[in-house]
Amino acid sequence: MRPRIVYVHGSGPKPRAGLLKAQWDRALFGHEADDRSHLAYWAPLLHPEPLPEHVPDPLEGWPGAAAEAEAAGGRPEAAARAPEPPLPEDPARFAARTAAGAARARPGAAGGDRGGAEGGGGGGPLDGWLRDMTYFAEALALAEEPRPGPGEEPLPKALPLPRPARTALFRLLVKRAFEDVHAYFFGGAGPAARQVVADALDAAGAAGRADGGPLVVVGHSLGSVVAYDVLAAGGRRVDLFVTLGSPLGITEVQDHLAAPPAMPPGTALWLNASDARDVVALDHALRPDYTPPGQLTDLLVTNASANHHGIGEYLSNPLVREPVRRVLSRIA
């Protein structure tokens, strides 16, 4: 009869599993949930080394970590000695370079588990999403650049970064999200990632659920795609599926899901939450595509992390945490 929750993290290297689970617990509940929460920790499939414990996850949106990691060539451990980020290159060149790098990352894996990339060595079917993310990030960096007010008015405290650093922050998110989604669909990482999630769900008792306790599955970013693919395969009862900062509304992503967009069988309710400024989500309304729509709720929430994508800010938002707590407090 005990409630359970399964977390499925998103793109990029992550802290060690125990620390990451504790961080999600504290953001959602204010304390650690012990054996009531389970983490589907698939990061080592793409990033063998965890983040050092003293280095914040750059994709959480902490300005210094993300901007400095980008300036240091994407190596978080070099952040302390990283120079000021240079002026960003043209968005089209950045998108083309990122797409080409993702296509070259796993030579010979084009057969993968979903077929090869198209388009002359670029990201192929995901190129449109990459382009849109890049230009949206550029617009956000311009719009959110701190500007002095009249007289001696100080710069806004919430936006401390000049444009080059903000652009680096958003582009690191774009690069990591695109590269890992590309690896999931076209680089052969899909089956292994889905197995990690399936094992975590089985450990939480999703198959059969003999104890009758409520189960919640929370997927962030690419983790929401992996979780969806596993739940869409059926055979698991889930009381609430929560997707946060999810790219599941993106046509290029939907085209390569393991099953056509629909409410996963066995899932009672689906809550999809995103910040309107989250460059990974872009399309914030899943309800029109994942039928029947009556079981799915789309929410626009405020994510105050510097890149508007950090999982800690999503989990601590009352519009997310209260429905989760209500479901977990039920005893079937």
Secondary structure, 3 states (H helix, E strand, C coil): CCCEEEEECCCCCCCCHHHHHHHHHHHHHCCCCHHHEEEECCHHHCCCCCCCCCCCCHHHCCHHHHHHHHHCCCCHHHHHHCCCCCCCCCHHHHHHHHHHHHHHCCCCCCCCCCCCCCCCCCCHHHHHHHHHHHHHHHHHHHHCCCCCCCCCCCCCCCCCCCHHHHHHHHHHHHHHHHHHHHHHHHCCCHHHHHHHHHHHHHHCCCCCCCCCCCEEEEEECHHHHHHHHHHHCCCCCEEEEEEECCCCCCHHHHCCCCCCCCCCCCEEEEEEEECCCCCCCCCCCCCCCCCCHHHEEEEECCCCCCCCCCHHHHHHCHHHHHHHHHHHCCCC
